[in-house]
Amino acid sequence: MTPDSSFHLLAVIGAGNMGSGIAQKMATEGFRVLLVDVDDEKAARGRKIIEQTLADGVQRKIFRPDAAGAILSRVMPTSRFEDLGAADLVVEAVFEDFDLKKRVFSRLDEVCKPGAILGTNTSSYSVTELAAATRWPERVIGLHYFYHPAKNRLVEVVGGKASDPAVLRRAWRLQEALGKTPIASSDAYGFIVNRFFLPWLTEAIRILDEGVAGTATIDEAAKKAFGIGMGPFELMNVTGVPIALHAATTLGGAFGPLYAAPALLRSQVESGEPWPIDGTVDTGLFTLIGDRLATAVFYVAAALVDEGVGTIDDTDIGARVGLRWRRGPFELMNAYGLERALDLVQSFTTQWQLPVPRVLEEQARSSRPFTFTVVRTDVANSIATLTINRPDKLNAINGDVIAALEEAFSQAVANPAVTGIVIAGAGKAFIAGADIRFFVKNIESGEIDRIAVFTERAQNLLRSFETCPKPVIARVHGMALGGGVELALACHRIIATPKATFAFPETGIGIYPGLGGTQRTTRRVGKGLAKWLVLTGETISATDAAAIGLIDAVVPYEELDAAIAAAVAAGPVVDREAGRMPASHQAIAEYFDRSDIAALREPGETTHDDPRIAKAATRIGAKAPIAVRIAADLIDQGLDLPLADGLRLELSHLREIFSTKDAYEGLSSLGKKPPVFTGT
Ligand SMILES: NC(=O)c1ccc[n+]([C@@H]2O[C@H](COP(=O)([O-])OP(=O)(O)OC[C@H]3O[C@@H](n4cnc5c(N)ncnc54)[C@H](O)[C@@H]3O)[C@@H](O)[C@H]2O)c1
């Protein structure tokens, strides 16, 4: 079964840098993919690029050798366009040549089946104009990936004038099934990201040309201002200086002199040399350079939003995910203060004789910063889907998310046209737990009370899901960790795709699940398995989660919405029966049910005959002892209490756990080094 059963076969045309990477990602996510090029040799070369990348991945322990072999076996190189007859989606990634692309599209028209979606990875041509080369322009869309497309998560999904919204929706879902972070762009030159990225590059070139600073200083200033690993000149050297010239020529033609190639860029390309990037760095110029680069970006980002090319949210997500900037343009404007950002942009627009973008002018006049849609509400077929929209933070829950969910949820409850409510996550993950930085910050400032207040507020929100008279469904299409699992458990039903995973990592970072994880898990899967999950942090697949009754169903991605609609029609679940116990998990459930916590942590137990139990015991030994003890007690004591009392009990130990040294050690080490717990 492919991750999305309505896409049996995918295809990529052009087995070059982009095409091979796109095909690699599709195959990695479990899809069979045709990789097409002009002759067999070129197609095979594309597959060879994938083989090489996978071999590097094996060496760096990203893939196991057998997994890499399986991925490669799903890539089928060919030069026969007729093979495309069975493909459900084709991505065109041939040379950036309009006539060539048009020829490819008319050929696709002849060989592809009627329902197939045709996407172009063009960077600079109009999707609408390419679509005009086919008989079915409604199924042609832009799918603009970023280098390296197997690694960079961003994809701009572009609707042409004739694109069918249903086609765009299907293609969007496929990108999510591929683990991508899609953003929506209209069919304008440069789409969203290149539209502001290119002027960022050309502003750097102008700073150099005016003799303000050398390349080394500009690169370092940019790295600092945007929180990135490479400055504009080094980046151009890596991706190819001619590509920047090509982009500037296209965008300059479409939008005028601000976007056009500076003479210095042209002469650099003519020299055939990369930019010289050595030299001394003058830190005294950092602020001036940072401001100039930021101002160009502020203007363009605001102008593209004014024009309806993209939203404020998608522009910022594009910058963070696609370019790996620490902040998106609008967040950065907020950080500058909008009055100052407007001042800078006003001088810039005077210099370039351009209008001041309305969105910035009006927001600055309101004296409030830009706000972001942390939770998006879409109502379709009387179902309100509330999507947490922080894809690059894996939708981690913080105070803003809770506040936005409270508001969106109460509106959906109050809306008589809404019969069911779905909680979902944008991008690759469902929800990767609570935002750890919030915890660390408050421990450091001695404000543990704020953590307790946040947790209680989040518990109340989750309780309102559970007691809602309308059915509330968790739509889990990716990773659910800690608070994400807890949020799902408070919904009436949890419906997942095969890619979803579930885990409680809390005891491994010095704390315990505080949003009902020690209470609702037990009520779903019984005490033994609840302890196994909460105390060991074991990650389980959606299939296993369904087998033990932690979740309600696993369906292929494409069937998710239909399954959710059926769950809404079935109404809220009031009394849930305890989960069934499959034979596969019987031994571990019994073991954890019986053993007291001292025995579970006993080193001798690691030699247990059952390998799963031995592994569990070893894992518990590496967790924070106080967190393990409190979590185990909460599971034991909560089971006989009414749920509301159990939840209160869970809250009552929060201050204690967040005051331990181990909590600070675990939370502050996350992603940096393995924590060393001392049991204090
Ligand atoms: N390189 C980037 O960073 C980047 C980023 C986003 C989008 N793009 C776009 O992706 C597309 C491909 O770029 P690339 O860098 O991978 O180019 P590339 O030159 O590496 O690869 C192009 C491939 O297309 C093949 N090809 C040419 N004509 C063909 C035909 N008629 N049928 C089948 N295959 C054909 C070529 O043999 C070659 O293997 C371009 O439209 C480019 O603008 C590139």
The ligand as a Tripos MOL2 file, in Angstrom:
@<TRIPOS>MOLECULE
LIG
   44    48     1     0     0
SMALL
NO_CHARGES

@<TRIPOS>ATOM
      1 N1         18.4310   24.1370   -9.5920 N.am      1 LIG1
      2 C1         17.6330   24.7220   -8.7260 C.2       1 LIG1
      3 O1         18.0460   25.1590   -7.6230 O.2       1 LIG1
      4 C2         16.1580   24.8320   -9.0340 C.ar      1 LIG1
      5 C3         15.2540   25.1360   -8.0040 C.ar      1 LIG1
      6 C4         13.8840   25.1500   -8.2830 C.ar      1 LIG1
      7 C5         13.4550   24.9030   -9.5710 C.ar      1 LIG1
      8 N2         14.3450   24.6390  -10.5740 N.ar      1 LIG1
      9 C6         13.8350   24.3470  -11.9030 C.3       1 LIG1
     10 O2         13.8840   22.9360  -12.1080 O.3       1 LIG1
     11 C7         14.0500   22.6490  -13.5000 C.3       1 LIG1
     12 C8         15.2280   21.6960  -13.6720 C.3       1 LIG1
     13 O3         16.3910   22.3080  -13.1590 O.3       1 LIG1
     14 P1         17.7280   21.4660  -12.8820 P.3       1 LIG1
     15 O4         18.6170   22.3560  -12.1270 O.co2     1 LIG1
     16 O5         17.3690   20.1430  -12.2950 O.co2     1 LIG1
     17 O6         18.2620   21.2270  -14.3690 O.3       1 LIG1
     18 P2         19.3040   20.1450  -14.8910 P.3       1 LIG1
     19 O7         19.9650   20.7570  -16.0440 O.co2     1 LIG1
     20 O8         20.1260   19.5970  -13.7840 O.co2     1 LIG1
     21 O9         18.3870   18.9520  -15.3980 O.3       1 LIG1
     22 C9         17.4980   19.0310  -16.4700 C.3       1 LIG1
     23 C10        17.2920   17.6160  -17.0060 C.3       1 LIG1
     24 O10        16.2240   17.6420  -17.9600 O.3       1 LIG1
     25 C11        16.5410   16.7490  -18.9900 C.3       1 LIG1
     26 N3         15.7570   17.0460  -20.1710 N.ar      1 LIG1
     27 C12        15.9220   18.0510  -21.0550 C.ar      1 LIG1
     28 N4         14.9780   17.9740  -22.0270 N.ar      1 LIG1
     29 C13        14.2130   16.9090  -21.7130 C.ar      1 LIG1
     30 C14        13.0780   16.3240  -22.3280 C.ar      1 LIG1
     31 N5         12.5600   16.8060  -23.4390 N.pl3     1 LIG1
     32 N6         12.5400   15.2500  -21.7670 N.ar      1 LIG1
     33 C15        13.0630   14.7220  -20.6370 C.ar      1 LIG1
     34 N7         14.1170   15.2470  -20.0280 N.ar      1 LIG1
     35 C16        14.6920   16.3300  -20.5560 C.ar      1 LIG1
     36 C17        18.0160   16.9410  -19.1730 C.3       1 LIG1
     37 O11        18.6170   15.8550  -19.9150 O.3       1 LIG1
     38 C18        18.4990   17.0380  -17.7330 C.3       1 LIG1
     39 O12        18.8040   15.7590  -17.2250 O.3       1 LIG1
     40 C19        14.1800   23.9950  -14.1630 C.3       1 LIG1
     41 O13        12.9230   24.3740  -14.6380 O.3       1 LIG1
     42 C20        14.6370   24.9180  -13.0540 C.3       1 LIG1
     43 O14        14.2920   26.2500  -13.2800 O.3       1 LIG1
     44 C21        15.6890   24.5860  -10.3120 C.ar      1 LIG1
@<TRIPOS>BOND
     1     1     2 1
     2     2     3 2
     3     2     4 1
     4     4     5 ar
     5     4    44 ar
     6     5     6 ar
     7     6     7 ar
     8     7     8 ar
     9     8     9 1
    10     8    44 ar
    11     9    10 1
    12     9    42 1
    13    10    11 1
    14    11    12 1
    15    11    40 1
    16    12    13 1
    17    13    14 1
    18    14    15 2
    19    14    16 1
    20    14    17 1
    21    17    18 1
    22    18    19 2
    23    18    20 1
    24    18    21 1
    25    21    22 1
    26    22    23 1
    27    23    24 1
    28    23    38 1
    29    24    25 1
    30    25    26 1
    31    25    36 1
    32    26    27 ar
    33    26    35 ar
    34    27    28 ar
    35    28    29 ar
    36    29    30 ar
    37    29    35 ar
    38    30    31 1
    39    30    32 ar
    40    32    33 ar
    41    33    34 ar
    42    34    35 ar
    43    36    37 1
    44    36    38 1
    45    38    39 1
    46    40    41 1
    47    40    42 1
    48    42    43 1
@<TRIPOS>SUBSTRUCTURE
     1 LIG1         1 GROUP 0 **** ****
